[in-house]
Amino acid sequence: MAAKAREDAAGRPFLNRSLVLGAIAGVALLALPHFVDSPSHQNLLILILMAAQLGVAWNILGGFAGQVSLGHVAFFGIGAYTSTMLLMNFGLNPWIGALVGGVVSVAVGTVIGWPCFRLKGHYFTMATIAVAELIQILFNNWDLAGSAVGLTIPMDKQGIGTMIFASKVPYYYLALGLLAISLGVNFWISRSFLGYYFRAIKDEPDAARSLGVSLTKYKLVALGFSTFLAALGGSLYAQKELYIDPNSVLHTGLSIKMALVSILGGVGSLFGPVVGATAFTLIEEGSRIAFGGTGRGTDMIVQAVIIIAIAVYKPSGLLGWGKELWSRFARRSSKGEGQA
């Protein structure tokens, strides 16, 4: 009991500091659009928030449960198409359509995940890519979904009810709110029994099975949370862009980006995808602005070199690197106080 009390006392300052920093970051993010007047800069902030939300959604399955999916764009696209088709064909409110899209994604994910989770390692990853490609082919040839031409959302009605706005600021707050919800779900999972089960499945699947944990069941649970949040991100993207087609919401490159921002920031951590999305989007946009006009793919080469350098020298991700630097600073500060 005494040891437990000392452990709690030691962890309390860290928890309090994290809460304070989180509150400060939240206030800053809420106020940020009022200091950024340029629509292009506002759009950059929205892209960062949306990439972070998708990374957080992917992190539940790929980070916590250790099931590396490179076909997650399928659920992003299903969410985008479901809400858009329900709005255009039945006039259904996009808020409700987004939830329906999430439910449809969970149902599709369950049907797909049941056989795919029998595969392990790179075989599972390959299967997710194949599934995403099949769904892209389906929408490319589905006339009701606009086929390869895509769907355009009409702008005849604007406002919070239709989720269509003339300025970028409302989309910023919608993306920020969705990111906050996704982080809240991740935090709850990490602190609940699900988080322990997911980490056990990731690190010691045989031991988890021997203790009575159903691997397939809890992989499907992780997939359900992950696909639902990814579908909500797809619905928000559709309402923001007002146009979707298979190439924009079902492209395999988007799946890779979901995984990359999580891995770049720190896979399996709560805020790793947020840090990774911020870094990746700034690198992506910065290199495009600086080198994209050459027509030689120089911007892509610069992006790849930076990402590879981070992966090689800081495999724990940017968040892990930050914690490492903070620990060094804390140790030097404590040594300085001791010498004084």
C-alpha positions in Angstrom: 0.0 0.0 0.0 2.8 2.4 0.8 4.5 1.6 -2.5 1.3 2.2 -4.3 0.8 5.6 -2.5 4.3 6.6 -3.4 3.7 5.7 -7.1 0.5 7.7 -7.2 2.2 10.7 -5.6 5.0 10.5 -8.1 2.6 10.3 -11.0 0.2 13.1 -9.8 2.5 16.0 -10.8 2.9 14.5 -14.3 -0.9 14.1 -14.7 -1.5 17.6 -13.4 1.1 19.0 -15.8 -0.5 17.1 -18.7 -3.9 18.4 -17.9 -2.7 22.0 -17.7 -0.8 21.6 -21.0 -3.9 20.0 -22.6 -6.1 22.9 -21.4 -3.7 25.5 -22.8 -3.5 23.7 -26.1 -7.3 23.4 -26.3 -7.8 27.2 -25.6 -5.1 28.0 -28.2 -6.7 25.8 -30.9 -10.1 27.3 -30.2 -8.7 30.8 -30.6 -6.4 30.1 -33.5 -8.8 30.8 -36.4 -9.3 34.3 -35.1 -5.6 35.0 -35.7 -5.4 33.4 -39.1 -7.2 35.4 -41.8 -5.9 33.8 -44.9 -8.3 31.1 -46.3 -5.3 29.1 -47.6 -3.8 29.0 -44.1 -7.1 28.1 -42.6 -7.4 25.3 -45.0 -3.9 24.1 -44.0 -5.1 24.0 -40.4 -8.1 22.0 -41.4 -6.0 19.5 -43.4 -3.8 19.0 -40.3 -6.8 18.4 -38.0 -8.4 16.0 -40.5 -5.2 14.0 -41.0 -4.7 13.9 -37.3 -8.3 12.5 -36.8 -7.7 9.8 -39.4 -4.4 8.9 -37.8 -6.1 8.7 -34.4 -8.8 6.4 -35.9 -6.2 4.2 -37.5 -4.2 4.1 -34.3 -6.9 2.1 -32.5 -6.4 -0.9 -34.8 -2.9 -0.4 -36.0 -1.3 1.1 -32.8 -3.2 -0.4 -29.9 -4.1 -3.8 -31.4 -1.1 -4.1 -33.7 -3.1 -5.0 -36.8 -1.5 -2.9 -39.6 -4.2 -2.1 -42.1 -3.3 -0.4 -45.4 -6.9 -0.6 -46.6 -8.5 1.8 -44.1 -9.4 4.2 -46.9 -12.2 1.9 -47.8 -14.1 2.9 -44.6 -13.2 6.6 -45.1 -14.8 6.3 -48.6 -17.8 4.4 -47.4 -18.5 7.1 -44.9 -18.2 9.8 -47.5 -20.3 8.0 -50.1 -23.0 7.0 -47.6 -23.7 10.4 -46.2 -23.5 12.0 -49.7 -25.8 9.5 -51.3 -28.4 9.8 -48.5 -28.3 13.6 -48.7 -28.6 13.7 -52.5 -31.2 10.9 -53.0 -33.3 11.2 -49.8 -32.5 14.6 -48.4 -31.2 13.1 -45.2 -29.5 15.5 -42.8 -25.7 15.0 -43.2 -25.3 14.8 -39.4 -27.5 11.7 -39.4 -25.9 10.5 -42.6 -22.5 10.6 -41.0 -23.7 8.3 -38.2 -25.3 6.0 -40.7 -22.1 5.9 -42.7 -20.2 5.0 -39.5 -22.7 2.1 -38.9 -22.4 0.9 -42.5 -18.6 1.0 -42.2 -18.7 -1.1 -39.0 -20.9 -3.6 -40.7 -18.7 -3.9 -43.8 -15.6 -4.0 -41.6 -17.1 -6.9 -39.6 -17.8 -8.9 -42.7 -14.4 -8.2 -44.1 -12.5 -8.6 -40.8 -13.9 -12.0 -39.8 -11.9 -13.8 -42.6 -9.0 -11.4 -42.8 -8.2 -11.7 -39.1 -7.4 -15.3 -39.6 -4.3 -14.0 -41.4 -1.2 -12.8 -39.6 1.5 -10.2 -40.2 2.1 -9.1 -43.7 -0.6 -11.4 -45.1 -3.2 -9.5 -43.2 -1.8 -6.2 -44.5 -1.9 -7.5 -48.1 -5.5 -8.6 -47.6 -6.5 -5.1 -46.4 -5.0 -3.6 -49.5 -6.8 -6.0 -51.8 -10.1 -5.3 -50.1 -9.7 -1.5 -50.5 -8.9 -2.0 -54.2 -12.0 -4.1 -54.7 -14.2 -1.5 -53.0 -12.6 1.2 -55.2 -13.4 -0.9 -58.3 -17.0 -1.3 -57.1 -17.6 2.4 -56.7 -15.9 3.1 -60.0 -18.5 1.0 -61.7 -21.6 1.8 -59.6 -23.9 4.1 -61.5 -25.9 5.1 -58.5 -22.7 6.4 -56.8 -21.7 8.3 -59.9 -19.2 5.8 -61.1 -15.8 7.3 -62.0 -17.4 10.7 -62.5 -18.2 11.1 -58.8 -20.9 13.0 -56.9 -21.3 16.8 -56.4 -23.1 18.0 -53.4 -25.4 21.0 -54.2 -24.8 24.3 -52.4 -28.4 25.5 -52.5 -28.7 25.3 -48.7 -26.0 26.5 -46.3 -25.8 26.4 -42.6 -25.1 24.1 -39.6 -28.0 21.9 -40.6 -26.6 21.0 -44.0 -22.9 21.3 -42.8 -22.2 23.5 -45.8 -20.6 26.9 -45.1 -19.2 29.8 -47.2 -16.0 30.2 -45.1 -13.4 27.8 -43.8 -13.7 28.6 -40.1 -16.8 26.4 -39.4 -15.0 23.5 -41.0 -12.1 24.1 -38.8 -14.2 23.8 -35.7 -16.0 20.7 -37.0 -12.6 19.1 -37.7 -11.4 20.1 -34.3 -14.5 18.7 -32.6 -14.2 15.4 -34.5 -10.5 15.2 -33.5 -11.4 15.8 -29.8 -14.1 13.1 -29.9 -11.6 10.7 -31.5 -9.0 11.5 -28.9 -11.6 11.0 -26.2 -12.4 7.5 -27.6 -8.7 6.6 -27.7 -8.2 7.8 -24.2 -11.1 5.8 -22.9 -10.0 2.7 -24.7 -6.4 3.1 -23.4 -7.6 3.3 -19.8 -10.3 0.6 -20.1 -10.0 -3.2 -20.2 -10.1 -3.0 -24.0 -6.8 -1.2 -24.0 -5.2 -4.0 -22.0 -6.7 -6.6 -24.2 -5.6 -4.8 -27.4 -2.0 -4.4 -26.2 -2.0 -8.0 -25.1 -3.1 -9.1 -28.6 -0.4 -6.9 -30.1 2.5 -7.9 -27.9 1.7 -11.5 -26.7 -1.2 -13.0 -28.7 -0.5 -16.5 -27.6 -0.4 -15.5 -23.9 -3.6 -13.5 -24.3 -5.3 -16.5 -25.9 -4.2 -18.8 -23.1 -5.8 -16.4 -20.6 -9.2 -16.6 -22.4 -9.0 -13.5 -24.6 -10.7 -14.1 -27.9 -8.3 -12.7 -30.4 -10.8 -12.5 -33.3 -13.5 -10.9 -31.2 -11.4 -8.1 -29.8 -9.7 -7.5 -33.1 -13.2 -6.9 -34.5 -14.0 -4.6 -31.6 -10.8 -2.6 -32.4 -11.8 -2.6 -36.1 -15.3 -1.4 -35.2 -14.1 1.7 -33.3 -11.5 2.4 -35.9 -13.8 2.1 -38.9 -16.6 4.2 -37.3 -14.2 7.1 -36.6 -12.7 6.8 -40.1 -16.1 7.0 -41.7 -17.0 10.1 -39.7 -13.8 11.7 -41.1 -14.9 10.7 -44.6 -18.3 12.3 -44.2 -16.7 15.6 -43.0 -14.4 15.5 -46.0 -17.3 15.1 -48.4 -19.2 18.1 -46.8 -16.1 20.2 -46.9 -15.1 19.5 -50.5 -18.7 19.2 -51.8 -17.4 16.7 -54.4 -16.2 13.1 -54.1 -15.1 10.4 -56.5 -13.3 7.1 -56.1 -9.9 8.6 -56.7 -10.3 11.2 -54.0 -11.8 9.1 -51.2 -10.8 5.6 -52.0 -7.2 6.0 -53.1 -4.7 3.6 -51.5 -2.3 6.5 -50.9 -4.7 7.9 -48.2 -4.5 4.6 -46.3 -0.7 4.8 -46.3 -1.0 8.4 -45.0 -3.3 7.3 -42.1 -0.7 4.8 -41.1 2.2 7.1 -41.7 1.1 10.0 -39.6 0.5 7.6 -36.6 3.9 5.9 -37.1 5.7 9.2 -37.7 4.3 10.7 -34.5 4.5 7.6 -32.3 2.4 4.6 -33.0 0.3 3.3 -30.0 0.4 6.7 -28.2 -2.5 9.0 -27.6 -1.1 12.2 -29.2 1.4 10.6 -31.5 -0.9 10.8 -34.6 -1.6 14.5 -33.9 2.1 15.2 -33.8 2.7 13.1 -36.8 -0.1 14.7 -38.8 1.2 18.2 -38.0 4.7 17.3 -39.1 3.7 15.3 -42.2 1.2 18.0 -43.5 3.8 20.8 -43.0 6.5 18.8 -44.7 4.1 17.8 -47.5 2.8 21.4 -48.1 6.1 23.0 -47.5 8.0 20.8 -50.0 5.1 21.2 -52.5 5.3 25.0 -52.3 9.1 25.1 -52.5 9.8 22.3 -55.1 6.4 21.3 -56.6 6.7 23.6 -59.6 9.8 21.9 -61.0 7.7 19.0 -62.5 10.4 16.5 -61.6 8.9 15.2 -58.4 11.5 17.0 -56.2 8.9 17.7 -53.6 8.1 14.0 -53.2 11.8 13.2 -52.9 12.3 15.8 -50.2 9.3 14.4 -48.3 10.6 10.8 -48.6 14.1 11.8 -47.4 12.8 13.6 -44.3 10.4 10.8 -43.4 13.1 8.1 -43.9 15.5 10.1 -41.7 13.0 10.3 -38.9 12.1 6.6 -39.2 15.8 5.5 -39.2 17.2 7.8 -36.4 14.0 8.1 -34.3 12.0 4.9 -34.6 9.9 5.7 -31.6 8.5 8.7 -33.5 8.5 12.4 -33.0 6.6 12.1 -29.7 9.1 9.6 -28.4 11.9 11.9 -29.5 10.3 14.8 -27.6 10.0 12.7 -24.4 13.7 11.8 -24.8 14.7 15.4 -25.1 12.6 16.3 -22.1 14.1 13.6 -20.0 17.6 14.8 -20.8 16.6 18.4 -19.9 15.0 17.2 -16.7 18.2 15.2 -15.7 20.5 18.1 -16.5 18.2 20.5 -14.5 18.2 18.1 -11.5 22.0 17.8 -11.7 22.4 21.6 -11.8 20.2 22.0 -8.7 22.1 19.3 -6.9 25.5 21.0 -7.6 24.1 24.3 -6.5 
